[in-house]
Amino acid sequence: MAVQQWITPLKGLDSLSRAEAPMPAPGANEVLVEVRAVSLNYRDVEGKCAKAYHGPTADQLVVTKGEYKHHKTAEQDATIVPCSDMCGVVTQIGAGVTKWAVGDRVLSTFLPDHQTGQVTEKELSRSLGLPQDGVLASHRVFPDYGLVKAPSFMSDEEAATLPIASVTAWMSINGMRPIGQSGGKDEYILLQGTGGVAIAGLQIAKAAGAKVIITSSSDAKLDQAKQLGADFTINYRTNPNWEAEVMKYTQNHGADIILEVGGAKTLRKSFDCIAFGGLIDCIGYVSGKMDADDDRLNVNLLALRRTVTLKGIINGPKDRFEEMTRFYEDHQVRPVVNRVFSFAEAKEAFKFLESGSHFGKVVIKVQ
């Protein structure tokens, strides 16, 4: 029996191809997992499979074009199996494995070595899907410590969305709090866009009792966000001064936490609507990395002006992932899966994610 997998030489979406590989056997302290579902992230499009793109969101595609260089990682192989997020079932265990048994349903962790505390270059150098082979395959061997138990009430497709999008949202909202102390009640939380991280943040924030403001260029997507409980919605295309709307909605208090995914064209606006003592989580850069305004205020001054914490977020450790799954279990939060593609439709799934048409997560059903 062979492993069915997708591989890419990191030369654009058209370079993604289907291949076979020998079925691996788990070694000591390893498990073999039959992959059931894989969810996609912008990171997967960025560094592995995206076509050359020159539109306003070109910076989203840097990984696929071999330009995912803003985090230090080990040199990647010439050809790699993409994707990092999966839900699967343990089919074989190696010597010394005591935590897992055949039949257990498990989730991958984006940085398998990041078990607790602050991430470092060491953990980043072993991230799944770049530089390590990822999970877009029928089977994969994992270290026994690099997996998390899948929530029992979720489908495979729902559970596969958790490792990057949900953990990133969780850490953005709760990462500055001690483990076991989730917050959000009566806070104003601002979410930019309606992608995987934003929608996971919306669900987590509402379950915690926060008041949520969300932005999008699509009224239809904003209506969907309202159905999930968003308290305030802003179309930033028809209302480009959205930071003023945030201040109005919060009675001039500002947002206590902002999940900042825009980058160059949104960060200043985030500074203009953050609450005193608030937290801006820098997650993405869909509007670009470079600020063309030579007269811009220095970021130090912007942070000082409202005693703001500006924090970069790169996912989170395993112990916070497990903390999050307990929260999901307690509140029965079901991730939003926008569309499911078959394994044979992997290229179409990447193209759909690249188009920005999704609301929530895009998933490939493997088995």
C-alpha positions in Angstrom: 0.0 0.0 0.0 1.4 3.4 -1.0 0.8 6.9 0.5 -1.1 9.2 -1.8 0.1 12.8 -1.5 0.4 16.2 -3.1 3.8 17.7 -3.6 5.1 21.1 -4.9 8.6 22.4 -5.8 7.4 25.8 -4.6 7.1 27.3 -8.1 3.4 28.3 -8.1 0.1 26.6 -8.0 0.5 24.9 -11.3 3.5 23.1 -9.9 1.3 21.2 -7.4 1.1 17.6 -8.4 -0.1 14.3 -7.1 2.3 11.5 -6.3 2.8 8.3 -4.4 5.3 7.4 -1.7 6.1 4.2 0.3 4.0 3.7 3.3 6.1 4.7 6.4 6.3 2.7 9.6 6.4 4.6 12.9 9.6 4.4 14.9 10.1 4.6 18.6 7.8 7.3 20.2 6.0 7.8 16.8 2.5 7.1 15.5 1.2 6.5 12.0 -1.9 8.5 11.2 -4.5 8.0 8.5 -5.3 11.6 7.5 -9.0 12.3 7.1 -9.2 16.0 6.5 -6.8 18.9 5.9 -7.7 22.6 6.2 -5.9 25.3 4.3 -4.3 28.5 5.5 -3.0 31.6 3.7 0.4 30.3 4.7 -0.1 27.3 2.4 -1.0 29.5 -0.5 1.8 31.9 0.3 4.7 29.5 0.2 3.9 26.5 -1.8 1.2 26.4 -4.3 0.2 29.8 -5.4 0.5 31.1 -9.0 2.3 34.3 -9.7 0.0 37.1 -8.5 0.3 40.8 -8.8 -2.9 42.1 -7.2 -3.4 43.9 -4.0 -3.0 40.8 -1.9 0.3 39.7 -3.5 2.1 39.5 -0.2 -0.3 36.7 0.9 1.4 34.5 -1.7 5.0 34.8 -0.8 5.4 31.3 0.6 4.2 29.5 -2.5 6.6 31.7 -4.6 9.4 30.7 -2.2 9.4 34.1 -0.5 8.1 33.1 3.0 11.1 34.6 4.7 9.8 36.9 7.4 10.2 34.0 10.0 13.6 32.3 10.2 13.2 28.6 9.2 15.5 25.9 8.1 16.1 25.7 4.4 13.3 23.8 2.8 13.6 20.8 0.5 13.3 21.3 -3.3 10.0 19.5 -3.2 7.6 19.4 -0.3 4.3 18.1 0.9 2.2 21.2 1.7 -0.2 22.1 4.5 0.0 21.8 8.3 -3.5 21.3 9.7 -5.1 17.9 9.7 -7.5 15.6 11.6 -6.8 11.9 11.3 -6.9 8.5 13.0 -4.0 6.7 14.6 -3.5 3.4 12.7 -0.2 2.2 14.2 1.9 3.0 17.2 5.7 2.7 17.6 7.6 1.4 20.6 7.3 3.5 23.7 4.1 5.2 22.8 1.7 5.3 25.8 -0.5 8.4 25.2 -2.1 7.2 21.9 -3.9 4.0 20.9 -5.0 2.7 17.5 -8.3 4.4 16.6 -7.7 7.6 18.5 -8.7 10.7 16.5 -6.0 13.3 16.6 -5.0 16.8 15.3 -1.6 17.9 14.1 0.2 20.8 15.8 1.8 23.5 13.5 5.1 23.5 15.5 5.4 20.0 16.9 8.3 21.0 19.2 6.5 24.0 20.7 5.1 22.4 23.8 4.8 25.4 26.1 5.9 29.0 26.6 7.5 31.4 24.1 8.2 30.2 20.6 11.9 30.4 19.4 13.7 29.9 16.2 14.3 26.3 17.1 10.6 25.4 17.1 10.0 27.5 14.0 12.6 25.6 12.1 10.5 22.4 12.3 7.1 23.8 11.3 4.8 21.5 9.2 4.3 22.3 5.6 7.5 24.4 5.5 10.3 23.5 6.0 9.1 20.0 7.1 6.8 18.0 4.9 3.2 18.7 5.6 0.0 16.8 5.8 -1.7 16.8 2.4 -1.3 13.1 2.2 -3.3 9.9 3.0 -0.9 8.9 5.8 1.9 10.6 7.8 4.1 9.6 10.7 4.1 12.1 13.7 6.0 12.2 16.9 3.7 11.2 19.7 4.1 14.6 21.4 3.2 16.5 18.2 -0.5 15.6 18.3 -3.6 16.8 20.2 -6.9 14.9 20.8 -9.6 16.0 18.5 -12.8 17.3 20.1 -15.3 14.4 20.0 -18.3 16.5 19.0 -16.7 17.9 15.8 -16.6 16.3 12.4 -13.2 15.6 10.8 -13.6 18.6 8.6 -14.4 20.9 11.5 -11.6 19.6 13.7 -9.0 20.0 11.0 -9.5 23.8 11.0 -8.2 24.2 14.6 -4.4 24.0 14.5 -3.5 27.3 13.0 -6.6 29.5 12.6 -8.3 28.8 15.9 -5.1 28.6 18.0 -3.9 31.9 16.5 -7.3 33.5 17.4 -7.2 31.9 20.9 -3.7 33.2 21.5 -4.6 36.7 20.2 -7.5 36.9 22.7 -6.0 34.9 25.6 -2.3 34.5 25.1 -1.5 37.4 27.4 -3.5 35.8 30.2 -2.3 33.0 32.4 -3.2 29.5 31.1 -6.6 28.4 32.4 -7.8 32.0 32.6 -9.7 32.8 29.4 -11.2 36.2 29.2 -13.2 38.4 26.9 -16.3 39.2 29.0 -17.4 42.8 28.3 -14.3 43.5 26.2 -14.6 45.0 22.8 -12.8 42.8 20.3 -12.1 44.0 16.7 -11.7 41.5 13.9 -10.4 42.4 10.4 -11.9 40.4 7.6 -13.8 37.1 7.5 -11.1 34.6 7.0 -10.3 31.6 9.2 -8.6 33.4 12.0 -11.2 36.2 12.2 -14.2 33.8 12.2 -12.5 31.6 14.8 -11.9 34.8 16.9 -15.6 35.8 16.5 -16.7 32.5 17.8 -14.3 32.4 20.7 -15.0 36.0 21.7 -18.8 35.6 21.6 -18.6 32.4 23.6 -16.5 34.3 26.2 -19.1 37.1 26.4 -17.2 39.8 24.5 -18.6 42.5 22.2 -17.4 41.9 18.7 -16.8 44.4 15.9 -15.9 42.9 12.5 -14.9 44.5 9.2 -15.2 43.3 5.6 -15.6 44.6 2.1 -18.6 42.3 1.6 -22.0 43.1 3.0 -23.0 39.5 2.4 -20.1 38.3 4.6 -21.0 40.8 7.2 -24.5 39.5 7.3 -23.1 36.0 7.9 -21.0 37.4 10.7 -24.1 38.9 12.3 -25.7 35.5 12.2 -22.7 34.2 14.2 -23.3 36.9 16.8 -21.2 39.9 15.7 -22.4 43.0 17.6 -21.2 45.6 15.1 -20.2 45.3 11.4 -18.3 47.7 9.2 -17.9 47.6 5.4 -14.4 49.2 5.1 -14.8 49.7 1.3 -17.9 51.9 1.7 -16.7 53.2 5.0 -12.9 53.7 4.6 -12.7 55.6 7.9 -13.7 52.5 9.8 -11.5 53.4 12.8 -13.9 56.3 13.5 -16.9 53.9 13.4 -15.1 51.6 15.9 -14.7 54.6 18.3 -18.4 55.5 17.8 -19.6 51.9 18.5 -17.5 51.7 21.7 -18.6 55.1 23.0 -15.0 56.4 22.4 -13.5 53.6 24.5 -11.9 51.9 21.6 -11.3 48.2 21.0 -9.6 46.3 23.8 -8.1 43.7 21.5 -7.6 44.0 17.8 -6.7 41.0 15.5 -4.7 42.9 13.0 -4.4 41.0 9.7 -4.2 44.0 7.3 -0.6 45.2 7.8 0.7 48.3 6.1 -2.7 49.9 5.2 -4.5 49.1 8.4 -2.1 49.2 11.3 -2.3 53.0 11.7 -6.1 52.8 11.7 -5.9 50.1 14.4 -3.7 52.4 16.5 -6.4 55.1 16.1 -9.1 53.0 17.5 -7.4 50.9 20.2 -8.4 51.4 23.8 -6.0 52.8 26.4 -3.9 49.8 27.5 -5.3 47.8 24.6 -3.6 44.9 22.7 -3.0 44.9 19.0 -2.2 41.4 17.7 -0.1 41.5 14.5 -1.1 38.4 12.7 -1.0 39.1 8.9 -0.3 41.6 6.2 -2.9 41.2 3.5 -2.7 44.9 2.6 1.1 44.7 2.3 4.3 44.8 4.3 5.7 48.2 3.3 4.3 51.6 4.4 4.7 54.1 1.5 4.0 57.1 3.7 7.4 58.7 4.5 5.8 61.0 7.0 4.2 58.3 9.1 4.5 58.5 12.9 7.0 56.2 14.4 5.5 53.0 15.7 7.1 53.6 19.1 5.1 56.9 19.4 1.9 55.2 18.2 2.3 52.6 20.9 3.2 55.1 23.6 0.2 57.4 22.7 -2.3 55.0 24.3 0.1 52.8 26.2 -0.7 50.0 23.7 0.8 46.5 23.6 1.8 45.6 20.0 2.4 41.8 19.9 3.3 39.5 17.0 1.4 36.2 17.0 2.8 33.0 15.6 0.3 30.4 16.5 0.7 29.0 20.1 2.2 26.1 22.1 0.6 22.7 22.6 -0.6 23.4 26.1 -2.6 26.4 25.0 -4.0 24.4 22.0 -5.3 21.8 24.5 -6.7 24.7 26.7 -8.5 25.9 23.7 -10.0 22.6 22.8 -11.4 22.3 26.4 -13.0 25.7 25.9 -14.5 24.6 22.6 -15.9 21.4 24.3 -17.3 23.4 27.2 -19.1 25.9 24.9 -19.8 23.5 22.0 -18.2 25.9 19.5 -18.3 24.4 16.0 -15.8 25.9 13.5 -17.2 27.4 10.3 -16.2 25.3 7.3 -17.1 27.3 4.2 -16.4 24.7 1.5 -15.1 21.1 1.4 -13.1 19.8 -1.6 -12.1 16.2 -2.4 -8.5 15.1 -2.3 -8.5 15.0 -6.1 -9.6 18.7 -6.1 -6.7 20.0 -4.1 -5.6 22.6 -6.8 -9.2 23.9 -7.0 -9.2 24.2 -3.2 -6.0 26.3 -3.2 -7.4 28.5 -6.0 -10.7 29.1 -4.1 -8.7 30.1 -1.0 -6.5 32.4 -3.1 -9.6 34.1 -4.6 -10.7 35.4 -1.1 -14.3 34.2 -1.7 -14.4 32.1 1.5 -16.0 32.9 4.8 -14.3 30.8 7.5 -12.3 27.8 6.5 -11.5 25.8 3.3 -11.0 22.1 3.8 -9.9 19.1 1.7 -11.5 15.8 2.6 -8.7 13.2 2.2 -10.3 9.9 3.1 
